[in-house]
Amino acid sequence: MPDPRTTQDDQAALYRALAAGEHRSGGAGRGTVAFAVSTDDVEAGAGDVYVALGLAKYLARRGWGVLLWPTERWETPLPEDVTVVVSMIESFVPGLVPQHVGLVAWVRNWTDVWAEQPWLDEYDAVWTSSTAARDRIAERTERPVRVLPIGVDHELFTGERDGRDDVDVVTTVNFWGAERLGTAAIDVLAETRQVVWYGANREHLVRSGRIEHRGHASFFDLPAVYASARVVVDDVIPPARAYATHNSRLFEGLASGALVVTNCAEGLDELGLEGVPTYEDGPGLVAAAADHDPALVERLRAVVLDRHTYAARAEAADEDLRRAVTARAGRTGADRGAFLVWATTVRKQLRTAEHDRDVHFAGVHDINERLVAAVADAQRAAAETAEARAAVAALTAERDRLAVRLDEVTRSRTYRLAEQVARLAHRR
């Protein structure tokens, strides 16, 4: 048996090569697929990138060239060798995609947002992660809509432990500032079970001291993390639960030989995974995590490896991609028309304005915290000295300057125009 560490390193190197565009030239007359993604940085922790690369890896084996087309390049001309674009992001506007290039939307999540896109009919085909999502999208377009859930790279998530110690319960849920349904439930589970939590922003989690927080885990560490766990706790966000669009954690955990428990029972049956334990609250999670039947775990793993690998997804996707390329062949036009070109530019301006706004919000919040701390220190020391007053005054001035800049950003013509476009698109 080959050294699992070497195997994992080889897989990670392949993903990085795919992201770097080293496999953009295909064979067998298939052409080149560009995935519209948030970033081409495989270390950024962006889920859309790993899903895109998982499918890309197996499309390349079927003769397709593959590359990533990240957000910062959406407003630049599409590379000339691209024959079909797969959009992974609901904010993507296909204005600069030439008329002869096929377009496919992969609605992995945020189904309602996708359904309200005014340019949905520009796509030659749409893939959704569940039947419920397919039905919602089909209400808004006459284009073919296929159920094509995300899956797992079975060559990466092999079940090899990589020498790690066994862990009772693992979760890899990230914290982005909003309380999630599973967070409180995990606190209850930790009263009786060993829980290890990998995830971003652990410093902002006020959780039970019984939980061991280990911070963000690299995507390429997850195979060993899941393989070392007896139970993996999944926590599906509300927009995904609304349409039973399950995420990668379900497939990756099961492929690794762990029992996955989830808070979304809907949609499991159509995946052939109706045996996956589910929970709605703390006591429910305790009961679900206790139901560890090795025979059940092995059956669920077999279903994933048989039906839900990216090799299987690539086989299903191949037909739609070839059809999209054929349907667009011979069409002329360097873009999708004046409106969509304009919308592409406006969407970029909105994205920039949103980023600036978030940066300044964070800055104002940070300055306020520093100001409060400075005042508290002065009061505790009972020292209304000139130096203390000067420090408070300086912090106050810095806070006010950032607040003025924030106001300027949100009142700018670009920001207001982009906000209006976004509202109009949402009302459609």
Disulfide bonds with the S-S distance in Angstrom:
none
